[in-house]
Amino acid sequence: MQNLHPPRAVRPSRKAAATATQVIEEIRPGQSMELLKELHILTREGRLNQDTRRKLKQVYHLYQFIAPLLEEVSANDRSFTLADHGAGKSYLGFILYDLFFNVAHHGQKAAGHVYGIETRAELVEKSRMLAAHLGFARMSFLNLSVQQATASADLPPTMDIVTALHACDTATDDAIAFGLAKRARHMVLVPCCQAEVAGVLKRNKVFSSAKTPLAELWRHPLHAREFGSQITNVLRCLQLEASGYQVTVTELVGWEHSMKNELILASRAATPNPAKERAAQERLRQVLAELGLDELTARFALHEKQSLTTSPANFIN
């Protein structure tokens, strides 16, 4: 017997409804869905899983810190420059570009350029192809080391903003060195996996134990790793302050999302304060000496030729 009743509409499952709501809540209006799929943050069906949600949350949160800096350096129709060091697959650079040009300034006049600097040639080529495919004309990707990038004619002589997201071990120091050489107005740094200082602490453990009871802080390997990571960032902050920057340290996101959670924000002071810079340099020297890290002086200490106060023209008001 033929069924004369029309089929009932199939209601979406709670899981499907939650996914649809999730995409609407997570993705900003006007943001490129194609970009997020190409970066594998969204699946081809437009869904977001738990791992990629965490990654997206971190980049969004970091953008909240960078956006005011972008607005500042692009004020009065000025064309800004931003270099992302250790760019990797350029998650940060692409999403930052999309949120600033295509969302925040959609249909408005906004000028600037985003440079992704990465040592792995295959990642640089993929980023170039993706930028061309999406029409992100104000992006460039360079296969350079920090030393090469500092002297490269493909980059401007000065830089407004330098970023480094989860730059492993000494890559954060490379980004700082690049920022100092380029007289960056702002640096936004999220360090990761810092092992160099911990290694020096371990090698000098016997000497340090005889010199100071503070060596108990790094006597055990686990403590050496954690303390080494902590003191590395302290030294970086002192280095930046000695170079004429005002430094703020805060959390990137909640600890439940990432253990690599420290965010260092450095902004070059409009008015030089030589006394404050000398005090930070002396404090840096004292910390290195107290912890038996003298062999790292060349990495962290400020040399005279690097000092931003030697030329008032280095400061951009």
N, C-alpha and C positions, 0 to 999 in steps of 0.2 A: 504494500500500500504506500502510495507516495506521501512523503512528509510535506504537509502544506505550511508548516510553521517555519518562518525564516530563521536561519541560524542565529544563535545568540552572539552578540559581539564578544570577542575574546578580550577580557580585561588583562592589562599587562601585569605581570607578576610584581610582587613587592620589590624584588631584586632589580628588575628592569626599570621600575619607576624610580627607585633610589638612584640608579645609574644616571638616568636622564636628568633628575634633579641635581645630582652631583656635578654633572658637566656644566649645567647652567650656573651653579653656585661657584664653581672653581674657575671657570674661564671668564675673563673680562670681556665686556661688550666691545666688539670691533677687533679683538685679538685674532691673529691668523691661526685658524684650526689646522691648516695645511702645515704650517711651521711646526706646531706641536706634534703632529703625526710624524713628520720627517725626523724630529728629534726623539721619537719613540716615547714621548711623554703621554700622548694619547694613542690608543690602539687605532687600527684602520676603521673600526666601528665607532670611534669617537669616545671611547671609555677611558677611565682613569683608574689605575690600580693603586694599592696602598703605597707601594714603593715610589712610584712616579708622583703621587700626591705629595709625599714628603719632599721630594726633589723640587717640585714646583713651588711648594710652600717656602723652601729656603730661598729660591731665586726671587720670588715675589717679595719676601721680607727684606732681602738685600736691596732690591730695587727701591723700596721705601726709603732707604738711607741714601741711595744714589740719586733719586729723582730730584730732591731739592738742590743738590750740587749741580745737576744738569741744567736746572732752571736758572741757577745763579750764573753759571759760566756762559749760558746762551742768551742772557738778557740783552735787550736792545738790538735784537737780530744778529747777535754775534755768533759766528760759526765755532762750535766747540770741538775739541779733540779728546777722545777717550781711548786708552790702550788697555786691553785685557791681556795680562801676562799669563803664560801657561794655560792658554785658552782651551786646550783639549778639543772637545767636540763643539765648543763655543755655545753651550747652553746659555750662559750668562749674556754674552754679547748679542746673540740673536733675540732673546726674549727682551732684553733691555731695549734694543733697537725697536722691536715691535711695539712695546708698551709706550715708548717715548714718541716715536714718529707716527705710528699708525693708530694709537689709542689716545694718548694724552693730547697730541697735537694734530689729530686727524683733520685734514682740510685747512690747516693753518700753515703759515710760513715758519719753518724751523730748519735751521742749518747746522750741520755738524757731521763728524765722521767718527766711526767706531773701527778701531784696529784690533784684530785678533792676532796675538803673537804666540807661536807654538813651534816646538822643535821637531815634531813628528810630521813629516811631509805628507803622509797619506791623509791625516786629519785636516791639514791645511787645504789640500785639494778638494776634499769633500765639502768643506765649509765654503770654499769659493764657488763650487758648483751649486750648492744650495742657495747661497745669496743671489746668484745670477738667476736661478729658477724662480725665486720669490720676488725678484725685482728690488732687492734691498741694495740700492745703488750706493748708499753712503757707508758701505762696509768694505774693508780690505783685510786680507789674511796673509800673514807673512811667515815664512818658514825660516825663523831666525833664533839664535841664542840671545841671551840678554846682552852680551858683549857686542854682538853683531847689530842688534836692534838699537843700541845706544848710538852707534855711528852710522846707521843706515840712512841713505838719502831718500828712502821710501817712507820715512817718518819725519814729521815736522821737528824743528829744533827744540821746541818746548811742547809740553803736554798739559792739558787742563786737568784730566783725571786719569789715574792709574788704578786698575783693579786687579786683584788676584784672588780667585775663589778656590779654596782648598788646594793651594799651591804646596806641593809636598816638600818637606824637609827644607833645603836651602833655596828652593824656588821662590819663597816669599822674600828672602834676602835679596835675590836677584831682582825681583820686582821693585823693592825699595831702592836698590842701587840705580835701577833704570829711572825711577821717579825722581831721585835726587839729581841725576845727571840731566834729566829733562826739565828740571825745576817745576815739577808738577804742583798745581795749586791744591789738589786733593789726592789722597791715597785711601783706598778702601780695600782692606786686606783680611782674608779669612785663612789663617795658617792651618797646616795639616801635617801630621806624621813627622814630627821634628825629632831627629835622631842624632844630629851632629854634636850638640852640646852634651847630651847624655853620654855619648862615646868618650868625650874628653873627660867628663866627670869620673867615669869608670877607670880610665887609664891612670888618672891621678889620685885614685882613691886612697892609697897608702899614704902619700904625701899629705893629702888633705886631712886625713884622720889625725895625723900628728900635729897639724897646724891649728885646726879648729873643731870644736864639738859639733858645729853645724854640718860637718860631713856625714853625720848620722842621717841627714835628710836624703842622702843618696847612696847610703851603704848597701842597701838591697837593690837588686836589679830592677824590680818593679818601681820602687821609689825613684831610682835614678832616671828611669824613663819619664815618669810623670813630672818630677822636679825639673828635669832637663827641658821638657816641653814648656813648662811654666816660666822658667828663667829665660828661655830663648825669647819669648814674647816681651818680657820685662826689658831685656837688652834692646830689642827692636824699638820699643817705645822710647827708651832713653836716647837711642841713636836719632830717632826722628825729632825729638825735642831739642837735642843738641844741634840739629840741622835747621832749626827755626820753625818747627811745626807745633801746632797745638794738637794734642792727642787725646782721644776718648776711646776707652775700651768698654765693650758691652757684649751682650749675648746676641748671637745671630737669630736663633730660634730656641724653643724650649729644648731641654736636654733629652726629652723623649724622642725628638726627631733626629738629633745628630750629636755625637760626642765631640765632634770637631766643631766647636760652637763659639769660639772667640772671634769677635769682630773688632779690628783696629781701624779707627777712623782718624786720619791725620790731615789737617788743613794748614797750609802755610800762612803764617801770621802776616797781616798786611803791613805791620810796623815791626821791624826787627827789634829784638831784645837781647843784645849781646851778653848781658850779665846772666840772664836766664839760660841762654844756650851754653855758656861756659860752665854753669852750675850742673847742668844735665850731663855735659861731657865729663866733668870731674866725677860725678856720681857713677857714670858708666865705667870709668876707669877703676874706681874703687870696688865696684861689684865684681868686675873681672878678676881683680887681684885677690879679693877675699875668697872667691870660690876656686882659685887656681886655674882660671880660664885665660891666662895671659896670652896663650898661643892664638886665641881668637880675636885679639885686639885689632888686627888688620881688617877683620870682617865687620866688626861692630863700631870701632872707634871712628871718630870724625877727623879726617885729614884737613889741613888748612885749605887746600885747593878745592875741597868740597863745600866749604863753609858758604852758606847763602848770604851771610852778612858782609862778605868781602866786597860785594857790588850791590849798591842799593837798586840798580836797574833790574836785578833779579826778582824784585818784588813787584807783583802786579796788584794794584789796589782794586 
